[in-house]
Amino acid sequence: DELSPGIRKIRLAIVSKGKGKSGGARVITYTICASESEGRVYLVDVYDKSDFSTVSVSILKKIISEQGIL
């Protein structure tokens, strides 16, 4: 799911929890495309949905900015 331009949320199942993607982990990435053939993908955060049901886009942008990526 694209949350904001360049910020994506990927849902992953956690097999040991016995739940599918909806109850599993979330991986947040930030992609910068310099051109059609060049770009970078940054790992922003990984969290268990049972710890946080959602993380706002403003918080994700703050994390990206603090890392000097945005």
PDB file of N, CA, C and O in Angstrom:
ATOM      1  N   ASP A   1       0.842  -1.185   0.000  1.00  0.00           N
ATOM      2  CA  ASP A   1       0.000   0.000   0.000  1.00  0.00           C
ATOM      3  C   ASP A   1       0.883   1.243   0.000  1.00  0.00           C
ATOM      4  O   ASP A   1       1.819   1.339   0.794  1.00  0.00           O
ATOM      5  N   GLU A   2       0.595   2.185  -0.877  1.00  0.00           N
ATOM      6  CA  GLU A   2       1.331   3.448  -0.877  1.00  0.00           C
ATOM      7  C   GLU A   2       0.614   4.398   0.074  1.00  0.00           C
ATOM      8  O   GLU A   2      -0.548   4.742  -0.141  1.00  0.00           O
ATOM      9  N   LEU A   3       1.312   4.821   1.127  1.00  0.00           N
ATOM     10  CA  LEU A   3       0.730   5.698   2.138  1.00  0.00           C
ATOM     11  C   LEU A   3       0.843   7.163   1.748  1.00  0.00           C
ATOM     12  O   LEU A   3      -0.022   7.977   2.073  1.00  0.00           O
ATOM     13  N   SER A   4       1.911   7.483   1.052  1.00  0.00           N
ATOM     14  CA  SER A   4       2.225   8.833   0.622  1.00  0.00           C
ATOM     15  C   SER A   4       3.238   8.665  -0.504  1.00  0.00           C
ATOM     16  O   SER A   4       3.851   7.602  -0.600  1.00  0.00           O
ATOM     17  N   PRO A   5       3.441   9.654  -1.354  1.00  0.00           N
ATOM     18  CA  PRO A   5       4.419   9.462  -2.428  1.00  0.00           C
ATOM     19  C   PRO A   5       5.769   8.971  -1.901  1.00  0.00           C
ATOM     20  O   PRO A   5       6.427   9.654  -1.117  1.00  0.00           O
ATOM     21  N   GLY A   6       6.163   7.795  -2.337  1.00  0.00           N
ATOM     22  CA  GLY A   6       7.436   7.201  -1.946  1.00  0.00           C
ATOM     23  C   GLY A   6       7.406   6.355  -0.688  1.00  0.00           C
ATOM     24  O   GLY A   6       8.322   5.565  -0.460  1.00  0.00           O
ATOM     25  N   ILE A   7       6.369   6.501   0.141  1.00  0.00           N
ATOM     26  CA  ILE A   7       6.278   5.749   1.397  1.00  0.00           C
ATOM     27  C   ILE A   7       5.307   4.590   1.216  1.00  0.00           C
ATOM     28  O   ILE A   7       4.133   4.785   0.902  1.00  0.00           O
ATOM     29  N   ARG A   8       5.826   3.371   1.422  1.00  0.00           N
ATOM     30  CA  ARG A   8       5.008   2.171   1.225  1.00  0.00           C
ATOM     31  C   ARG A   8       4.966   1.329   2.490  1.00  0.00           C
ATOM     32  O   ARG A   8       5.933   1.263   3.250  1.00  0.00           O
ATOM     33  N   LYS A   9       3.814   0.685   2.698  1.00  0.00           N
ATOM     34  CA  LYS A   9       3.644  -0.259   3.798  1.00  0.00           C
ATOM     35  C   LYS A   9       3.476  -1.646   3.196  1.00  0.00           C
ATOM     36  O   LYS A   9       2.621  -1.867   2.339  1.00  0.00           O
ATOM     37  N   ILE A  10       4.305  -2.575   3.657  1.00  0.00           N
ATOM     38  CA  ILE A  10       4.236  -3.958   3.192  1.00  0.00           C
ATOM     39  C   ILE A  10       3.780  -4.811   4.366  1.00  0.00           C
ATOM     40  O   ILE A  10       4.346  -4.722   5.455  1.00  0.00           O
ATOM     41  N   ARG A  11       2.769  -5.627   4.154  1.00  0.00           N
ATOM     42  CA  ARG A  11       2.258  -6.510   5.199  1.00  0.00           C
ATOM     43  C   ARG A  11       2.918  -7.875   5.077  1.00  0.00           C
ATOM     44  O   ARG A  11       2.973  -8.453   3.991  1.00  0.00           O
ATOM     45  N   LEU A  12       3.422  -8.392   6.208  1.00  0.00           N
ATOM     46  CA  LEU A  12       4.059  -9.705   6.225  1.00  0.00           C
ATOM     47  C   LEU A  12       3.414 -10.582   7.287  1.00  0.00           C
ATOM     48  O   LEU A  12       3.125 -10.119   8.391  1.00  0.00           O
ATOM     49  N   ALA A  13       3.192 -11.833   6.959  1.00  0.00           N
ATOM     50  CA  ALA A  13       2.681 -12.791   7.936  1.00  0.00           C
ATOM     51  C   ALA A  13       3.803 -13.165   8.900  1.00  0.00           C
ATOM     52  O   ALA A  13       4.971 -13.220   8.516  1.00  0.00           O
ATOM     53  N   ILE A  14       3.436 -13.420  10.156  1.00  0.00           N
ATOM     54  CA  ILE A  14       4.377 -13.947  11.143  1.00  0.00           C
ATOM     55  C   ILE A  14       3.907 -15.358  11.463  1.00  0.00           C
ATOM     56  O   ILE A  14       2.934 -15.548  12.193  1.00  0.00           O
ATOM     57  N   VAL A  15       4.597 -16.336  10.918  1.00  0.00           N
ATOM     58  CA  VAL A  15       4.174 -17.734  11.010  1.00  0.00           C
ATOM     59  C   VAL A  15       4.052 -18.183  12.464  1.00  0.00           C
ATOM     60  O   VAL A  15       3.109 -18.895  12.809  1.00  0.00           O
ATOM     61  N   SER A  16       4.985 -17.781  13.317  1.00  0.00           N
ATOM     62  CA  SER A  16       4.970 -18.222  14.715  1.00  0.00           C
ATOM     63  C   SER A  16       3.752 -17.713  15.485  1.00  0.00           C
ATOM     64  O   SER A  16       3.384 -18.293  16.506  1.00  0.00           O
ATOM     65  N   LYS A  17       3.125 -16.640  15.010  1.00  0.00           N
ATOM     66  CA  LYS A  17       1.915 -16.115  15.650  1.00  0.00           C
ATOM     67  C   LYS A  17       0.668 -16.841  15.172  1.00  0.00           C
ATOM     68  O   LYS A  17      -0.395 -16.736  15.784  1.00  0.00           O
ATOM     69  N   GLY A  18       0.805 -17.578  14.076  1.00  0.00           N
ATOM     70  CA  GLY A  18      -0.349 -18.288  13.537  1.00  0.00           C
ATOM     71  C   GLY A  18      -1.375 -17.368  12.901  1.00  0.00           C
ATOM     72  O   GLY A  18      -2.550 -17.721  12.801  1.00  0.00           O
ATOM     73  N   LYS A  19      -0.942 -16.196  12.472  1.00  0.00           N
ATOM     74  CA  LYS A  19      -1.849 -15.249  11.824  1.00  0.00           C
ATOM     75  C   LYS A  19      -1.315 -14.909  10.450  1.00  0.00           C
ATOM     76  O   LYS A  19      -0.120 -15.039  10.186  1.00  0.00           O
ATOM     77  N   GLY A  20      -2.184 -14.483   9.598  1.00  0.00           N
ATOM     78  CA  GLY A  20      -1.782 -14.098   8.250  1.00  0.00           C
ATOM     79  C   GLY A  20      -1.223 -12.688   8.217  1.00  0.00           C
ATOM     80  O   GLY A  20      -0.805 -12.137   9.235  1.00  0.00           O
ATOM     81  N   LYS A  21      -1.227 -12.122   7.026  1.00  0.00           N
ATOM     82  CA  LYS A  21      -0.670 -10.781   6.825  1.00  0.00           C
ATOM     83  C   LYS A  21      -1.397  -9.716   7.640  1.00  0.00           C
ATOM     84  O   LYS A  21      -0.771  -8.768   8.114  1.00  0.00           O
ATOM     85  N   SER A  22      -2.716  -9.862   7.810  1.00  0.00           N
ATOM     86  CA  SER A  22      -3.479  -8.817   8.492  1.00  0.00           C
ATOM     87  C   SER A  22      -3.096  -8.678   9.961  1.00  0.00           C
ATOM     88  O   SER A  22      -3.237  -7.594  10.526  1.00  0.00           O
ATOM     89  N   GLY A  23      -2.615  -9.745  10.591  1.00  0.00           N
ATOM     90  CA  GLY A  23      -2.219  -9.670  11.993  1.00  0.00           C
ATOM     91  C   GLY A  23      -0.726  -9.749  12.196  1.00  0.00           C
ATOM     92  O   GLY A  23      -0.262  -9.937  13.320  1.00  0.00           O
ATOM     93  N   GLY A  24       0.027  -9.610  11.137  1.00  0.00           N
ATOM     94  CA  GLY A  24       1.479  -9.810  11.194  1.00  0.00           C
ATOM     95  C   GLY A  24       2.278  -8.540  11.349  1.00  0.00           C
ATOM     96  O   GLY A  24       1.888  -7.622  12.071  1.00  0.00           O
ATOM     97  N   ALA A  25       3.395  -8.501  10.665  1.00  0.00           N
ATOM     98  CA  ALA A  25       4.324  -7.373  10.755  1.00  0.00           C
ATOM     99  C   ALA A  25       4.062  -6.367   9.644  1.00  0.00           C
ATOM    100  O   ALA A  25       3.447  -6.675   8.623  1.00  0.00           O
ATOM    101  N   ARG A  26       4.547  -5.167   9.878  1.00  0.00           N
ATOM    102  CA  ARG A  26       4.486  -4.115   8.877  1.00  0.00           C
ATOM    103  C   ARG A  26       5.910  -3.653   8.593  1.00  0.00           C
ATOM    104  O   ARG A  26       6.691  -3.414   9.514  1.00  0.00           O
ATOM    105  N   VAL A  27       6.236  -3.531   7.324  1.00  0.00           N
ATOM    106  CA  VAL A  27       7.539  -3.035   6.893  1.00  0.00           C
ATOM    107  C   VAL A  27       7.280  -1.735   6.147  1.00  0.00           C
ATOM    108  O   VAL A  27       6.517  -1.710   5.181  1.00  0.00           O
ATOM    109  N   ILE A  28       7.909  -0.660   6.591  1.00  0.00           N
ATOM    110  CA  ILE A  28       7.730   0.644   5.961  1.00  0.00           C
ATOM    111  C   ILE A  28       8.994   0.976   5.176  1.00  0.00           C
ATOM    112  O   ILE A  28      10.099   0.932   5.717  1.00  0.00           O
ATOM    113  N   THR A  29       8.824   1.307   3.903  1.00  0.00           N
ATOM    114  CA  THR A  29       9.954   1.670   3.055  1.00  0.00           C
ATOM    115  C   THR A  29       9.735   3.062   2.461  1.00  0.00           C
ATOM    116  O   THR A  29       8.605   3.535   2.337  1.00  0.00           O
ATOM    117  N   TYR A  30      10.839   3.695   2.103  1.00  0.00           N
ATOM    118  CA  TYR A  30      10.788   4.986   1.422  1.00  0.00           C
ATOM    119  C   TYR A  30      11.631   4.869   0.161  1.00  0.00           C
ATOM    120  O   TYR A  30      12.807   4.513   0.229  1.00  0.00           O
ATOM    121  N   THR A  31      11.037   5.166  -0.980  1.00  0.00           N
ATOM    122  CA  THR A  31      11.704   5.008  -2.265  1.00  0.00           C
ATOM    123  C   THR A  31      11.955   6.367  -2.904  1.00  0.00           C
ATOM    124  O   THR A  31      11.064   7.214  -2.976  1.00  0.00           O
ATOM    125  N   ILE A  32      13.183   6.555  -3.362  1.00  0.00           N
ATOM    126  CA  ILE A  32      13.540   7.757  -4.116  1.00  0.00           C
ATOM    127  C   ILE A  32      13.942   7.303  -5.512  1.00  0.00           C
ATOM    128  O   ILE A  32      14.897   6.542  -5.671  1.00  0.00           O
ATOM    129  N   CYS A  33      13.220   7.763  -6.513  1.00  0.00           N
ATOM    130  CA  CYS A  33      13.538   7.419  -7.901  1.00  0.00           C
ATOM    131  C   CYS A  33      14.232   8.609  -8.548  1.00  0.00           C
ATOM    132  O   CYS A  33      13.639   9.672  -8.728  1.00  0.00           O
ATOM    133  N   ALA A  34      15.495   8.410  -8.892  1.00  0.00           N
ATOM    134  CA  ALA A  34      16.250   9.464  -9.569  1.00  0.00           C
ATOM    135  C   ALA A  34      15.909   9.482 -11.051  1.00  0.00           C
ATOM    136  O   ALA A  34      15.866  10.540 -11.680  1.00  0.00           O
ATOM    137  N   SER A  35      15.670   8.301 -11.597  1.00  0.00           N
ATOM    138  CA  SER A  35      15.297   8.165 -12.998  1.00  0.00           C
ATOM    139  C   SER A  35      14.627   6.806 -13.159  1.00  0.00           C
ATOM    140  O   SER A  35      14.450   6.078 -12.183  1.00  0.00           O
ATOM    141  N   GLU A  36      14.260   6.469 -14.377  1.00  0.00           N
ATOM    142  CA  GLU A  36      13.631   5.173 -14.629  1.00  0.00           C
ATOM    143  C   GLU A  36      14.538   4.017 -14.261  1.00  0.00           C
ATOM    144  O   GLU A  36      14.063   2.961 -13.843  1.00  0.00           O
ATOM    145  N   SER A  37      15.836   4.207 -14.411  1.00  0.00           N
ATOM    146  CA  SER A  37      16.780   3.112 -14.171  1.00  0.00           C
ATOM    147  C   SER A  37      17.543   3.227 -12.848  1.00  0.00           C
ATOM    148  O   SER A  37      18.285   2.314 -12.488  1.00  0.00           O
ATOM    149  N   GLU A  38      17.373   4.326 -12.124  1.00  0.00           N
ATOM    150  CA  GLU A  38      18.103   4.516 -10.872  1.00  0.00           C
ATOM    151  C   GLU A  38      17.172   4.947  -9.756  1.00  0.00           C
ATOM    152  O   GLU A  38      16.219   5.695  -9.973  1.00  0.00           O
ATOM    153  N   GLY A  39      17.461   4.469  -8.572  1.00  0.00           N
ATOM    154  CA  GLY A  39      16.695   4.853  -7.404  1.00  0.00           C
ATOM    155  C   GLY A  39      17.233   4.166  -6.170  1.00  0.00           C
ATOM    156  O   GLY A  39      18.142   3.340  -6.252  1.00  0.00           O
ATOM    157  N   ARG A  40      16.671   4.509  -5.029  1.00  0.00           N
ATOM    158  CA  ARG A  40      17.064   3.910  -3.758  1.00  0.00           C
ATOM    159  C   ARG A  40      15.815   3.571  -2.968  1.00  0.00           C
ATOM    160  O   ARG A  40      14.811   4.282  -3.020  1.00  0.00           O
ATOM    161  N   VAL A  41      15.898   2.471  -2.235  1.00  0.00           N
ATOM    162  CA  VAL A  41      14.822   2.071  -1.337  1.00  0.00           C
ATOM    163  C   VAL A  41      15.410   2.006   0.066  1.00  0.00           C
ATOM    164  O   VAL A  41      16.389   1.297   0.300  1.00  0.00           O
ATOM    165  N   TYR A  42      14.819   2.740   0.993  1.00  0.00           N
ATOM    166  CA  TYR A  42      15.283   2.781   2.375  1.00  0.00           C
ATOM    167  C   TYR A  42      14.300   2.039   3.269  1.00  0.00           C
ATOM    168  O   TYR A  42      13.087   2.170   3.109  1.00  0.00           O
ATOM    169  N   LEU A  43      14.824   1.261   4.207  1.00  0.00           N
ATOM    170  CA  LEU A  43      14.003   0.621   5.224  1.00  0.00           C
ATOM    171  C   LEU A  43      13.797   1.643   6.329  1.00  0.00           C
ATOM    172  O   LEU A  43      14.758   2.081   6.961  1.00  0.00           O
ATOM    173  N   VAL A  44      12.548   2.025   6.563  1.00  0.00           N
ATOM    174  CA  VAL A  44      12.240   3.061   7.540  1.00  0.00           C
ATOM    175  C   VAL A  44      11.906   2.452   8.895  1.00  0.00           C
ATOM    176  O   VAL A  44      12.418   2.901   9.920  1.00  0.00           O
ATOM    177  N   ASP A  45      11.046   1.427   8.906  1.00  0.00           N
ATOM    178  CA  ASP A  45      10.601   0.845  10.168  1.00  0.00           C
ATOM    179  C   ASP A  45      10.015  -0.537   9.923  1.00  0.00           C
ATOM    180  O   ASP A  45       9.507  -0.829   8.840  1.00  0.00           O
ATOM    181  N   VAL A  46      10.092  -1.378  10.942  1.00  0.00           N
ATOM    182  CA  VAL A  46       9.433  -2.680  10.949  1.00  0.00           C
ATOM    183  C   VAL A  46       8.754  -2.791  12.305  1.00  0.00           C
ATOM    184  O   VAL A  46       9.393  -2.579  13.336  1.00  0.00           O
ATOM    185  N   TYR A  47       7.460  -3.124  12.318  1.00  0.00           N
ATOM    186  CA  TYR A  47       6.768  -3.267  13.597  1.00  0.00           C
ATOM    187  C   TYR A  47       5.700  -4.341  13.507  1.00  0.00           C
ATOM    188  O   TYR A  47       5.218  -4.677  12.425  1.00  0.00           O
ATOM    189  N   ASP A  48       5.342  -4.873  14.669  1.00  0.00           N
ATOM    190  CA  ASP A  48       4.300  -5.886  14.785  1.00  0.00           C
ATOM    191  C   ASP A  48       2.967  -5.159  14.942  1.00  0.00           C
ATOM    192  O   ASP A  48       2.856  -4.231  15.743  1.00  0.00           O
ATOM    193  N   LYS A  49       1.977  -5.569  14.193  1.00  0.00           N
ATOM    194  CA  LYS A  49       0.687  -4.890  14.258  1.00  0.00           C
ATOM    195  C   LYS A  49       0.077  -4.980  15.653  1.00  0.00           C
ATOM    196  O   LYS A  49      -0.696  -4.106  16.044  1.00  0.00           O
ATOM    197  N   SER A  50       0.415  -6.030  16.414  1.00  0.00           N
ATOM    198  CA  SER A  50      -0.120  -6.131  17.775  1.00  0.00           C
ATOM    199  C   SER A  50       0.489  -5.067  18.694  1.00  0.00           C
ATOM    200  O   SER A  50      -0.100  -4.737  19.723  1.00  0.00           O
ATOM    201  N   ASP A  51       1.655  -4.529  18.339  1.00  0.00           N
ATOM    202  CA  ASP A  51       2.271  -3.450  19.116  1.00  0.00           C
ATOM    203  C   ASP A  51       1.701  -2.088  18.730  1.00  0.00           C
ATOM    204  O   ASP A  51       1.450  -1.249  19.595  1.00  0.00           O
ATOM    205  N   PHE A  52       1.498  -1.871  17.441  1.00  0.00           N
ATOM    206  CA  PHE A  52       0.938  -0.620  16.918  1.00  0.00           C
ATOM    207  C   PHE A  52      -0.059  -0.977  15.830  1.00  0.00           C
ATOM    208  O   PHE A  52       0.303  -1.630  14.851  1.00  0.00           O
ATOM    209  N   SER A  53      -1.295  -0.563  15.984  1.00  0.00           N
ATOM    210  CA  SER A  53      -2.275  -0.883  14.944  1.00  0.00           C
ATOM    211  C   SER A  53      -2.033  -0.065  13.685  1.00  0.00           C
ATOM    212  O   SER A  53      -2.288  -0.527  12.574  1.00  0.00           O
ATOM    213  N   THR A  54      -1.540   1.155  13.869  1.00  0.00           N
ATOM    214  CA  THR A  54      -1.229   2.007  12.725  1.00  0.00           C
ATOM    215  C   THR A  54      -0.197   3.056  13.137  1.00  0.00           C
ATOM    216  O   THR A  54      -0.081   3.396  14.315  1.00  0.00           O
ATOM    217  N   VAL A  55       0.527   3.548  12.184  1.00  0.00           N
ATOM    218  CA  VAL A  55       1.479   4.640  12.407  1.00  0.00           C
ATOM    219  C   VAL A  55       1.139   5.713  11.381  1.00  0.00           C
ATOM    220  O   VAL A  55       1.048   5.429  10.187  1.00  0.00           O
ATOM    221  N   SER A  56       0.953   6.936  11.842  1.00  0.00           N
ATOM    222  CA  SER A  56       0.530   8.001  10.934  1.00  0.00           C
ATOM    223  C   SER A  56       1.638   8.375   9.952  1.00  0.00           C
ATOM    224  O   SER A  56       2.826   8.203  10.227  1.00  0.00           O
ATOM    225  N   VAL A  57       1.218   8.886   8.814  1.00  0.00           N
ATOM    226  CA  VAL A  57       2.160   9.320   7.783  1.00  0.00           C
ATOM    227  C   VAL A  57       3.046  10.438   8.316  1.00  0.00           C
ATOM    228  O   VAL A  57       4.225  10.504   7.971  1.00  0.00           O
ATOM    229  N   SER A  58       2.504  11.313   9.147  1.00  0.00           N
ATOM    230  CA  SER A  58       3.315  12.417   9.686  1.00  0.00           C
ATOM    231  C   SER A  58       4.453  11.887  10.558  1.00  0.00           C
ATOM    232  O   SER A  58       5.553  12.441  10.530  1.00  0.00           O
ATOM    233  N   ILE A  59       4.212  10.835  11.324  1.00  0.00           N
ATOM    234  CA  ILE A  59       5.275  10.230  12.135  1.00  0.00           C
ATOM    235  C   ILE A  59       6.310   9.578  11.234  1.00  0.00           C
ATOM    236  O   ILE A  59       7.509   9.696  11.484  1.00  0.00           O
ATOM    237  N   LEU A  60       5.865   8.893  10.191  1.00  0.00           N
ATOM    238  CA  LEU A  60       6.799   8.256   9.261  1.00  0.00           C
ATOM    239  C   LEU A  60       7.666   9.303   8.568  1.00  0.00           C
ATOM    240  O   LEU A  60       8.870   9.102   8.410  1.00  0.00           O
ATOM    241  N   LYS A  61       7.065  10.419   8.154  1.00  0.00           N
ATOM    242  CA  LYS A  61       7.833  11.496   7.520  1.00  0.00           C
ATOM    243  C   LYS A  61       8.851  12.079   8.493  1.00  0.00           C
ATOM    244  O   LYS A  61       9.956  12.443   8.091  1.00  0.00           O
ATOM    245  N   LYS A  62       8.485  12.168   9.771  1.00  0.00           N
ATOM    246  CA  LYS A  62       9.413  12.674  10.783  1.00  0.00           C
ATOM    247  C   LYS A  62      10.597  11.720  10.932  1.00  0.00           C
ATOM    248  O   LYS A  62      11.742  12.166  11.008  1.00  0.00           O
ATOM    249  N   ILE A  63      10.335  10.416  10.975  1.00  0.00           N
ATOM    250  CA  ILE A  63      11.408   9.418  11.072  1.00  0.00           C
ATOM    251  C   ILE A  63      12.334   9.537   9.866  1.00  0.00           C
ATOM    252  O   ILE A  63      13.556   9.536  10.015  1.00  0.00           O
ATOM    253  N   ILE A  64      11.754   9.639   8.675  1.00  0.00           N
ATOM    254  CA  ILE A  64      12.545   9.751   7.438  1.00  0.00           C
ATOM    255  C   ILE A  64      13.391  11.019   7.468  1.00  0.00           C
ATOM    256  O   ILE A  64      14.565  10.992   7.095  1.00  0.00           O
ATOM    257  N   SER A  65      12.807  12.119   7.905  1.00  0.00           N
ATOM    258  CA  SER A  65      13.524  13.394   7.976  1.00  0.00           C
ATOM    259  C   SER A  65      14.664  13.331   8.991  1.00  0.00           C
ATOM    260  O   SER A  65      15.761  13.821   8.722  1.00  0.00           O
ATOM    261  N   GLU A  66      14.411  12.732  10.154  1.00  0.00           N
ATOM    262  CA  GLU A  66      15.441  12.621  11.194  1.00  0.00           C
ATOM    263  C   GLU A  66      16.620  11.769  10.737  1.00  0.00           C
ATOM    264  O   GLU A  66      17.743  11.960  11.205  1.00  0.00           O
ATOM    265  N   GLN A  67      16.372  10.838   9.832  1.00  0.00           N
ATOM    266  CA  GLN A  67      17.445   9.999   9.304  1.00  0.00           C
ATOM    267  C   GLN A  67      18.208  10.686   8.169  1.00  0.00           C
ATOM    268  O   GLN A  67      19.179  10.139   7.646  1.00  0.00           O
ATOM    269  N   GLY A  68      17.764  11.882   7.793  1.00  0.00           N
ATOM    270  CA  GLY A  68      18.437  12.638   6.742  1.00  0.00           C
ATOM    271  C   GLY A  68      18.138  12.134   5.343  1.00  0.00           C
ATOM    272  O   GLY A  68      18.882  12.412   4.403  1.00  0.00           O
ATOM    273  N   ILE A  69      17.048  11.392   5.205  1.00  0.00           N
ATOM    274  CA  ILE A  69      16.694  10.818   3.899  1.00  0.00           C
ATOM    275  C   ILE A  69      15.795  11.764   3.120  1.00  0.00           C
ATOM    276  O   ILE A  69      15.971  11.927   1.912  1.00  0.00           O
ATOM    277  N   LEU A  70      14.842  12.385   3.786  1.00  0.00           N
ATOM    278  CA  LEU A  70      13.837  13.229   3.125  1.00  0.00           C
ATOM    279  C   LEU A  70      14.364  14.630   2.930  1.00  0.00           C
ATOM    280  O   LEU A  70      13.662  15.484   2.391  1.00  0.00           O
TER     281      LEU A  70
END
